[in-house]
Amino acid sequence: MLKERLNYHRVLLFIFLTSVFILALTKIQDTDAWMHLSFGRLIWELKGLPATEPFVYPMFGKLFAYSSWLFGLIYYMAYHLFNVYGVILLKAITITAAFYILVRDSLLPRKNYIVSIAVMTVIVIMVRQRFVVRPDTFLMMFLPFSIYALNAYIYENKKYIYALPFVGMLWANSHSSINLMFVSFLSFIIGGVLQQYISKKLNTHNTSPITYFSNTPTPSQLKTITLVFITSFAASLISPYFINQYTAGAGVMASDWWKQEIMELAKPTWQTNKWPFLMTAAVAISFMLNWVSAYRSRHNPPIPPLAKGGKGGFEPSLIHLFLVIPFVVLSFTALRFVFLLGIVSGPVLARNLSIFIDDSRSLKRLFHKKA
């Protein structure tokens, strides 16, 4: 029976990832791709970075400001070796790897493959417009991996977290979105401290302490997360941009000229893009369902997560709520940020739904049957 279930899970995952790979095999239509390849070629030929801006007309003669040198170089190497087909293949592999990470994250801790694949399929539809040759494809890997590494450390004590300083260094050299690293770390640190505080207050009169949030990091884990955060920030400064990567995006968003000239910096409306509205509503409902479930079980509190047979504490995670909120806000500031809400909130939505389904006997029987 277990072997059949494992095969069933593998088939689902294989079909999903194969579909993502095929959807990512698109020809180059975004003209910015040629700018990135040109920068990559120049860096390859110079064996370093140019002193002044060589391509972007308004910046001629000014200091070199291209914020994605490593991305441009890697994609140019793919072009140099396999022509345009290498670029398309690298894009497809990168996006497929990103969605593999998203699926792994969405399976924590309940391992509900049906819900996970279903939600991730919706996210693919939501973000497919960003399947382009842009540094966004690296962002699709670095941000989800950072969140997954933190989740895996808390839920399963896996050590992927120790790779985050290296990831932070690669991220800072590939895209100016490195400032999003702060959101993932701070949501786990602040949310973890708050969950510990609430559990402590609720346990004031309990002779046997109860874990009220199943994904609450221990004090030792919080120290580790904080140290990795500090190390990751330090590693991110190992780049030709130093601290400028953390301010570049804010400068663009503060400019009325950029907002006027670049269509994707316009704020989304219901007419232009419905995804922020729909995804925000879906995530909010999923949290409310879990909170209602936790409230109804208040007279039968859960047992600590490490106890045998225990499912591990109330599941309406403050950590994941704090993680999602900044990306909800960001998705309503510009069209180009809508996809970020998808890749961050997708695993949270799948996790919340899996938890709610497992807490309902009838839904659990339905979703755990072999499709």
N, C-alpha and C positions, 0 to 999 in steps of 0.2 A: 504493500500500500504506500509506504514511504517512498519507495523507488519510483512508483508511478507518479506521485506528486512532484518529486524532483524533476522528472522528465517533462511533466506538464509545465512546470515553472520555467524550465530551460527553453522549451518551445515558444512559450509566450514572449520571453525576453528576446530570443533570437528573431522572431518575427518583427517585434517592435524595433529593435536596433537596425535590422536590415531595411525596414521601411524608412527609418530616419536617414540612413546612409543614401538610399536611392533618392529621397527628396532633396538631399543636399548636393546631389550631382547635377548642378545647374550651370549653364554657361555664364561667363562673366558679363554682367549687364551694368553693374555699378561702375561708373567711370573713375571713381576714386581709387579703384583697384590698381590702375596704371600708375597713379601717383605713388602708392605704397611700393609697387614694384620698382619704380624709378629711384626712389630713395634707397631701397634695398640694394639695387645695382650700384649706386654711387658709393654706398658704405662698403660694399664688397670690393670695389675698385680702389678706393682710397685706403682700405684696411683700417678705417677709422671714421670719425664723424667730420663732416665739413665745418668750417668755421662760421660761414654765413649761409643764409637761406638761398638755395639755388633755383627753386621751382615756383614757389607760391608768389604770385605777382605782387600783392601788397606788401610782402615782407622782403623783397629784393634788397640785398646789402645788409640786412639786419642779422643779428645773431641767429644761428641755427636753432630752430624751435620745434622741429618735428618730434612728437612725443612718443613715437612707437618704433624706435630704431630696430629693436630686436625682432618685432613682428615683420617689419619690412624686409629685414635680412633673411629671415627663415623662409618667407614666401618667395623671395627672389631666388634662393637656392633651389626651391622646388621648381621654379620656372627655368632656371639655368640647366637643371638636370633633365627635366621632362617636358619642357615647353609649357603651354597653357594647361595641358592635361595634368601636369604635376600640381599646379595651383588648385585646380578644381578637386583633385583627389585629396590634397592636404586639407582643404576646406571641409570636405565630406568626412574625413577621418576625425578631424578636430571636433566637429559638431556631434558626431556619433559618440565620441568619447565623453563629451559634455553630458549628453543625455543618459549615458550609462551611469555616470556619477549621480545624476538626478534621480534615476531609478533606485540606485543603491541607498540613497539618502531617504527616499520616500518609503522604503521598506522597513525603516527603523521605527518602532521596535517590533511591530506586529507581523511583518512578513506577509502582508496581504497582496499577492501579486496581481490579482484581478483589479483591485481598486487602484493600485499603483500604476499599472499599465494604462488603465482607462483614463486616469487623470493626466498622466504624462502625454497621452495621445492628444488631449485637448491643448496641452501646453505647446506641443509641436505645431499645431495649427495656429496658435496664438503668436508664436515667435518666428514662424517660418520666413517672414519678410526680412529677418536679420540673417538669413543663411547666405551671407555675401562675403566677399573678400575684404574684410575690415578687421581691425583689432578687436571688434566685438566678439569674434569667434574665440579669441583667447580669453576674453572676459567670461564667456560662457563656460569655460573650464575652470578658471582660477577661483571665481566667486563660489560656485557650487561645491568645489572641492574643499574650500576653506570651511564652509558650513557643515559639509558632510564629515570632515575630520573632527570637528568639535562635537557633533552629535555622536559619532562613533566612539569617541573617547568617553563621553558621559554614559551612553547606553550600554556599550559593550567593552569599555576600557581598551579599545584598540589604539595603536600608537601612531596613526597617520598624522596626528597633530604635530609631531616633531618634524614633519616635512614642511610645515607652513612658513618658517623663515625663508627657506629656499624658494618656495612658491611666491612669497612676497617680493623677493628680489627679481624673479622672472617677470612678475606682474608689473612692477614699477618700471621695468625697462621695455615693456610691451604696450602699455596703455595708461593713459592718465586717470583711469578709473580706480587706481590703487587706493584712493581715499575711502572706497566702499569696504575695504578691509576693516576699518574702524567699526562699521555697523555690525559686522558679524561678531567680532570679538567683544565689543561693549554690550551687545544684547545678551551674550552668554554670561558675561561677568556681572552686569547689573541685575539681569533677570535671575541669575543663580543666587546672588546675595539676597535678593528680595524673597525668593522662594524659601531659602533657608530661614529667613527672619519670620515669615508667615508660619512655616511649620513649627518653629520654636514657640511662637506665641500660642498656636493652637494646641501644642503639647504641654502647656503649662500645668494643667491638672491631670495629665495622663500618667499613670504609673509605668505603662509600656509605650515608649515613644513611637509615633506613627509617621511614616513618610507620606506627606500629602501631595507631593509632586514627584512623579516617577523619574523625571530627568533632571533632578536637582544635583548639581555637582557637589561632591564632598569638599570640605575645606582644603584638603590636599589637592584635589583636582582644580579648584579655583586658583590656587597658587601656581599650579603648572600652567593653566590657561593664561594667567596674567604674565608670567615669565615668557611664555611663547609669544604673546602679543608684543611685549617690549622688544624681544629679539627680532620678531618679524618686522616691526617698524624700523629698527636699526638696519636690518638687511635691505629693506626697501630703499634706503638712502644710498646704497651702493649702485649708483647709476649716474650717467652724465647730467641728469636733471636735478639730482639731490632732492631738495624739498619742493621744488617747483611743480612736480607731478601732483602734489596735493592741492595746488591752487589753480592749475590750468583750467580745469572744468568750470570752476566758479567764475573765472574771468570771462569765459565765453557766455555763460548764462546771464551775466550781469550786463552784457552788451545788447542794447536795443538794435544795433545794426545787424548783428549776427542773427537775432531772432526774426528780423524782418527779411533777411536775405535767404535764410535756410529754412525750408518748409517744415522739416522734421523737428525744429525747435519751437513750433507753434504748440499751444496747449491743446490737448485732445478734447473734443466735445462728443456728445452722443452721436452726432452726424458723421464725424470724421473717424472715430475709433471707439467702439463700444466695449473693448476688452477691459480697460481699467474699471469701468462701472460693474461689469459682470463678474470679474475676478475678485474685486473687493467685496461684493455682496456674497459670493460663494465662500470666501475665506471667513468672513464675519459670521455667516450662518453656521459654518463648521465649528467655530469656537463656541458659539452659543449652544449648539447641540451638546457639546462636551461639558460645558458648564452646567447645563440643566441636568445632564446625567450625573455629574458629580454632586450637585445639590440634592438630587433625589436619593443618593446613596450616603448622605451625611450621617445617618444613624447606623450605617454599617461601613465604617471607614476601612479603607484598603490596608493591607498589611505591607510591611517594608518590602522594597523591590528585590532584595537579595534572599528573602525567605523562600523556601521550597514551595513551589506551587503558586506563589504569589504573582499577580500580574503587575504589581508594582506601584500603587499610589494613584492619586487623582491625576488625570492626564491633561487638563486645560493649561498648557504650559505658558507661563509668563515670558519665558525666554523666547519662544517662537512668536509670541504676540509682539514683543519688542523688536524682533527681527523683521517682521513683515511691515509694521507701521511706516518706517521711513521709505520703503519702496512703494507703498501705496501713495504716499505724498508725492514722491518723485515721479511716479507714473502720470500724475495729473499736471505736472509742470511742463512736459514736452513730449511729443509723440515718440521721439527717439528712445525714451526711457521706459516705454510701455513693456517692452520685452523683458526688462529686468524684473518687473513685478511677476511675470510668468515663471521665470527660472528660480526665483526665491520662494514665491508662495505656492508653487506646484507641489513640492514635497510636503510642505506644511498642510496643505489641503488634503493630500492623500493620507497623511498620518492621522489627521483629525477624523477623517471619515472612517479609516480602518479601526480606530479606537472606538468610535461610536457604534460601528457595526458589531464589533466584538462584545460590546456591552449589551447588545440586543440579541436575545436568543434566536428569534425568528430570522433576523437579518444575517446573523452569523451562520445559520444553517444554509441559507440561500447562497451566500458569497463564498462559502468554503466547499461547495459542491464542485466537482470537476466539470468545467464548461465543455 
